[in-house]
Amino acid sequence: MSKFARPAIPDAFLSRADRVVPPSGFTARLTQFTAAAMAFLAVFALALSLATGRLAERWSSELARAVTVRISAPVDQMTIQTAAVERVLRTTPGVSSFRVLDEADERALLEPWLGPGLPLESLPIPQLVEIVEDDAGIDTEGLRLRLSAEAPGAVLDDHSRWRQPLVEAASRLRLLGLVAIVLITMATGAMIALAANSALAANREVIRVLRLVGARDTFIVRAFVRRFTLRSLGGALAGVILGAAALMVLPGADQGAGFLTGLRFQGAEWLWLFLIPPVTAIVAFVATRIAAFRALKEFT
């Protein structure tokens, strides 16, 4: 063996390699807190993304299957044109069902906007016909042509003006949720890398001694990676548990029609939570490994 060769490191020393990293102190608390906080935020970002996805699908399906015919005609022509619209709808492919709204239905529609006690008999309120499509759907252009021929006062509204902006808004919110998850992941890696750099700097003299007794950089890096990965995994588990508990406090989707009542995970969506701790551990593994090798090169 060359006189310049590094001495062999005893097996007992190798088994205690992770003691190079301080088991407590600022870096340990910072790593665990960062992993817990980021996992907590990731739970809500994931819940937001999934909830807006469900919302977009529900709005799209509900509005796509609902079509309205609005009949505006003189009083003496209203009954005739309404009957004509009914005849057209009975023979239109794609119409699952339709219903002519009575005075009580129209009053219920207008009360949120104009208040109760409306004198509908003195107002020029158009007659509304609610249509529900089947799975095949309606040829809206063909139906418009037939209605214009049979009932000139009838106007078909497929709600596309309202549906598209709502669906686009929900889709963009879902995208923002995914972007937030990516940013949270990157921030987690950056914070853990800073904590690893701090621990390496604090143990610079210990690392120098290890090198003198024959320790290679891979041995030192493995010690830091192992400790920081385990800390991050534990912190992420705590953050996920707290995030899930916070979601359970929120009202369920059946307790209201508002958007914030549907943020809970539904069914198999709860399984996504099991991915957050291992993903956090992988991010910590990669970030610590890169930071450790880079710092050790600067120590030479």
PyMOL commands that set and color helices and strands:
alter all, ss='L'
color gray80, all
select helices_A, chain A and resi 11-15+17-20+26-64+75-90+103-114+120-122+140-150+160-202+204-212+217-249+253-255+259-262+267-299
alter helices_A, ss='H'
color red, helices_A
select strands_A, chain A and resi 66-71+95-100+127-133+154-157
alter strands_A, ss='S'
color yellow, strands_A
deselect
rebuild
show_as cartoon
